[in-house]
Each structure stands twice: as structure tokens, then as C-alpha cells.
């Protein structure tokens, strides 16, 4: 499989990576068989998918543990393992302690890519910590750089960082290899500012949520069939997710349904499945280094790899762009799809909106 790169850092990633959030099982994704994880990870390596992306927050650490079990016996020097530090753990001692905990759970001596999961902003940290302690970014990145020099991590990255907080991180002098951002046919906001900015400064972009948590996998006939936890984004009316919903906006259900219908129609006409064309579109994004797609078993993995092997005709890309443009306009420039745009966690607050 071809590789992309983390631009200036020299980090080389496969164009298709594996998102590991479901590993270990939990309330969000349900149960996950460890046997399936073991088989899927090993098959992924055989097929050239050797980047595995997880986080300490995924299933309270069980995703890291599950991935670590699956990686046992595989050639470590052929693998790229990425995990994420919660923004509430940015105090220097906490950075060290939580990195060490991730290393233990993953069963590895080093982490190839260690990312700060969300910006260290009060309205972001509050979702990770009851005390709301917001560590200074400079302290956190200094601690990360120290870990890098010690060899415990190979590259420093960030996730969900807007322009201002990304530049604040870069101003510490620490080299930022990648910014991991949401990107799929139903979530295109990063095209407005973040993708061009990352290209200009030489920071690679890992696109996550390529199948929009199942909406683009074509497994839900209607929005009514989408599980509760996956209804929390601004695509949905807040009534659909009840207390789980935080954004409080009207939603964009008419535009989402229209986009899905158009995508399915184009895929059928082209003799493709909806997830196949969605993955191909995501990988075609200008400035996208690596696209993450989850796989809970070998069948799903092999379908993802087949899709990744065939580039999408630019004319089809343009048609899909046009079909999803109304939804892109409706959702606006914010790429924090879980919050009201006034409480966007990817950037400092612009208004007097309360942190909630």
C-alpha cells in the first residue's frame, strides 16, 4: 500500500489506517470480540495497513489494551502505533504518568505517534475532567518533547486543533507531525481553513470518521435507525439523542438525508457500495495524509482495503462534492460536530457562551 507522510517530520503513514475505538468493547460501540480484533489486526498487517490509531479515552483504556494484545508477536518495527493523551492530562507529571500507562496497556516500549486528543481549552477540558483544570499548552508540549527525546514517543501530534491552537502548539518549538481531523462526505468543514493551513505549514492530516460512524456504511436505512450514541452530531435534531446531545442546534436532517440519497445514487450508478465510494472520496482529499476506517472483523477490513486500492475518478469526486455542498454550507465552518458552534472546542471561545 502506498504511504503518505507527516510532511516535515518524516513520519510515513499508509494512506489507509485502522481506527481502533471499538476495540475492548464499551457503551459507545457495544461488545467487541478479542478474537476478531486479533485476526483483524494480523490480517491488516498482511494487507499493508500498518497504522493503528487509538486513545487512552477509548473505552477507558480498554482499546489500548485490546490493541496491545493483538499486536503481540508482530514485528514492532513494521508497525506504526498512534494513541492520544486527554487534554486534562497536560500537566508535566501527568503527561509522563499517562504516557507510561498507555505504553503498559499497548505492551510496547515506544509510541510512534502521541497526540493531544483535543485542545487544552477550558471548554474542551471540562469534558475530560471533573475539576476542569486546564493545563498550559506550553507545559504540556515541553513534557511531550522530553518524552520524545527519551525515546518513549517518536512523533508528537495533535487532534481536533483549529488554526489558533495549532499555532500555539507550534510556537512552543515542538515539531507537530500531524493534526488528526474529522473528514468524510458528511463532514467537510476542514476544507475551508484547516486543510489549506496544514498544507502551507507542512503538517500532515489524518482524516478520521471516514464512514461517519456508520451513516456512510449504509447499514442504517433511515436516521431513525441510527443508534443513540451516534445521533449526537449537528447533523441530527437534538431531540434524537436526548440528554446525550450537547449541541442544542436545530440539526441538518433534511440536508443530511438529501446528501445520503445522492451519495447512494451515485454509488449505485458507478457499481460501487456506499462505503466504498465514501472511503475513496475521503482518501482523495487534497492534503489528506492518511484516512482512518474502523474494522471490527476481517470482512470489514478486506472491504476497506479493496476500496482503498482504487482511486476515485476526479469527475465523480466533483459530483459528490456538489451533492454534499448544501450540507457543508448548513453545518458551517466549525468542525466540532458535537458542540454548538459558539462552544466549538477546536478554538478559543468567540463569545460569552458558558462552558457546559
N, C-alpha and C positions, 0 to 999 in steps of 0.2 A: 504494500500500500504506500502511496506517496506520502511525503511529510510536508507539513508547513513549518513555520518557525516562529519563535518568540522575538523576532526582529533582532534588535541589538544584543540581546542576552545570549544568543546562540542556542537557546533551548529548541530542540527539534521535536515536534509532535506529529503523530499521524493525523491525517485530515479527518478521520473518524475516531472518536474516543468513546469510552463507555462510562455513562453516568451510573453511579452505584448507590444512589439514595435508597432504593428499596431493600438493599442487602441488609440482612439482620432482622427484617420484619419490624412492623410497628403500626401505630394507629393510622398514619397517613396513607401508606400503600398496602397495608394488610400483611398477612403472613408471607414469608419467603423461604423456600426450601434451601438449606445449605448445600445439599447435594446438587441442586440446579445451579447454585452460584459456582460451586467448584467446577462443574462441567462447562458452564458458560465462559468462565474466565479462562480456562485452559484452551477452549476452542477459539476464543478471541485472540489469544496469543498466536495460535497456529495460523489464524487468518490475517495477522498483521495489525490487529487492534491492540496495541500495547500501552495505551494511556488509560489509566483508571482514576476516576475522579470521585472523591468522597469528601466528608467533612466531619468534624467532631460532633456537630449538632445533629447529624443524621441518625435518627433512631437512638439518641442518647449514647452515641459511640458504637452501637452495635454494627453499623455499616462498616466502620473501620475494622472491627474485629472479624466480621464475616469475610471481608476482602482479604485480610491478613491470612486467614485460614486457607482461602482459595489460592493464594499466591505461593504457599509453601511448596518447595521443591522446584519451582520455576526459576529460570535463570534471571537473577535480580538485575544484572547489568543490561538485560534486554528490555526491561520494563520501565515505564515512567509512572510514578505514583504521585498523585496530587491530592492534598487534603486542605482543609480550611480551619482557620482559627476564628472563633467567635469574637466580635468586636468588643465585647465586655471583658475579654481576657487580654487586654493590651498593656496592662502594667508589666514592667520588665520581668519581675519574678513569675508572674502568671504566664507570660509568653513562654518562658522556659519550661514551667511545670506542664503546661498543656501540650507543648511540643513533645515533651518526653512521654506524656500519656498517649499521644497519637502514635508515636514510634512503637510503644509497647503493644498497643492494640493491633497495629499493622504488622508487627513482627519483623521490623526492618531496622537497619542501623542508620538509615538516612531517608529523608523525604525529598523527592525530586523537585516538587513544586509546592510551596507552602504559601497559601493565600489568606489574606484577611477577608472574611466572608462578606461583611458589609462595612460601610464607612463608620469610623469612630465619631459618631454624631449623637447628641442626646436622644433624638427621636428615633434613632436606629438601635442604640444600645439598650433602650428601655424594653425592647422585645426579647432581649437575651439575658437580662439581669434584673432582679427584683429591686436591687439598691440603686440602679440607674447610674452607677459610676461610669463616667465617660473618660477613658484614658487619653492623654495627649498623643496624637499620631506620631510626633517626633520620638517619644519614648518607645512606643511600640516598634517602630521601624528600626530604631537603633538596636533593640533587642533581637529583632529578626536578622539584622545584618551580622550581629555577633554569632548567632546560631549558624549562619551561612559560612562564616569564616572558620567555625569549629567543625564544619563538615556535616552537621546534623541535617541541614537542608541544602539543596543545590541551587535553587532559584526562589526568589521572592515574587509573589504575585498578589493581585487584589481581585475582588469580585464585587460587582454592582457599584463600582465607583464612577460617579459623574466627573465632569471635567475639573471642577474646582478641587474636589477631594483627591483626585488622581494627581493633580499638580502639586498639592500639598504634600502628598506622599513622595513624589519625585524630588521635591525641594529638600528633603532630608538627605539627599545624596545616595540613597539606596536605589540600586537598579531594579526597576519593576519589569519583570519579564512579560507578564500578560495581565489582561483585565478580562475576567470571565463575566459574560453578559447574556441576558435573555434574548434569543433570536429565533424567530420562526415566522411562518406566513401570517400568523395572527398577532405577532408582537414584533413590530418593525421600527419602534421608536429610536433605536440606536443608530439607524441610518441617518438621522437628522444631524447629529452632532458627534456622537461618541466614536463611531467607526471612522469618520474622516479625521478626527483628532488623534486617535490611536495610530492611524497610518502616518500622520505627519510626524509624530514623536517617536515612532519606531517601537511601539508596544503592541505585542501580539494580542489577538482577541480569540478567546474560547467562547463559542456560542453554546448556550445551554437551553434546554427545554425545546429541542427541535420539533418534537411532536406535541407540544403544548399540553403536556401531562395527559395525553390520551385523546384530546379533541381531534388531533390530526392523524391519530392511529386508526380512525374510522371504526371505533369499537362502540361508540355511543350513537344510536340512531337520532336522538334529539338532545337538546340541552337538559331536558328533564331527566335523562338517563345518566348524566354525569354525576359521579359520587360527590358527596357533600364537601369533602376537603378540597376537591379540585374546582369548586364553584366560587372560590374566594376572590378571583381577579376582577378587574374593572370591566371585563367582557360581560359579566353577569350582573343582573339586578341583585342588590344586597339582600333582598328577601329570600333568595335561593339558598344562601349559606347561613342565614340567621346570625347567631352570636359569633360564628366563626369569621364572618365578614367584617373587615375593618375599613374598607374604602369609603363607604357611605355615599357613593355617587350613583347616578341613575343606571349605569351599566350601558352596554352597547350590544344588546342581544340581537336586534334587527340586523345590524351591520355584521355581527359575527355569523349569524345564520346565512346571510347572503354570501359572505366570503366562503364559508364551508361548502355551500351548494355550488359555487363557481369552481372551487378547487376540485371537488369530486367530479364535476362535469368535464373539466379539462383532463383530469387523470384518466377517466374512462375513455375519452376520445383518443388519448395517446397510448392506450393499452397498458396503463400503469395503475398501481394501487395508490390510494391517497397518501399513506405513509411513505411510499417510495418517492413520489413526486415531492413531498414535503421535505424529505431528507436531501434530495438532490438540489432543491431550491436553496435550502439553508447553507449547504456547502458552497453554493455559487456566489454567496455574498462577498462583495469586494472588501477585502481586509479581514475576512474570517480565516483564522489560522487552523482551528480545529472545531469540529461540530460534535457535541456530546449527544448520544442517544442511549437511553436505557434499554436493557435487555434482561428479562427475568429467566430466560431459558435459551437453549441453543437455537430453537426455531426462530425466535425473535431476532437473535443475534445474526443469524445467517441471512435473514431478510434484510436487515440493516446493511450488512456488508454488500449484498447484491445491489442495493440501491446506490451505495457509495461508489461502486465501481463504474457507474455510467453517468457521465456529466450531462447536465440538462441543456437542451438547445436554448441559446440566448433568446430566441423568439418566444419560447414557452416561459422563460423567466420573466420577460417583459409582459406577457399576457397575465401571468399570475400576479405580478406587481400591480397591474391595472385593476385586477379583480379584487385585490385586498386594500387598495388605496383608500376607499371610503372608511374602512375600519381603522386604518392607520390615522387618518385625519380625526376621526371621532375620539380615539384614545389619547391623542395629543402627544407632546414631546416627552412626557415622563415615562421612563422605563421601569419604574417601581409599580408593577401592575397590581400589587396587593394593598396599596395605600391610596388615600385621596391625594390628588396632585399637589395640594397645599402641604402635605406631610411627606412628600417624596423623600425617602431615606437615602437616595443616591447623591443628594446635595444638601447644603445648609438650607434651613428654613428661610423662605422668602417673605413670610407674613407672620402675623401674631397668632397663627394657629397653635392650639395647645398640643403638647406632646401627649398622645393617648395610645 
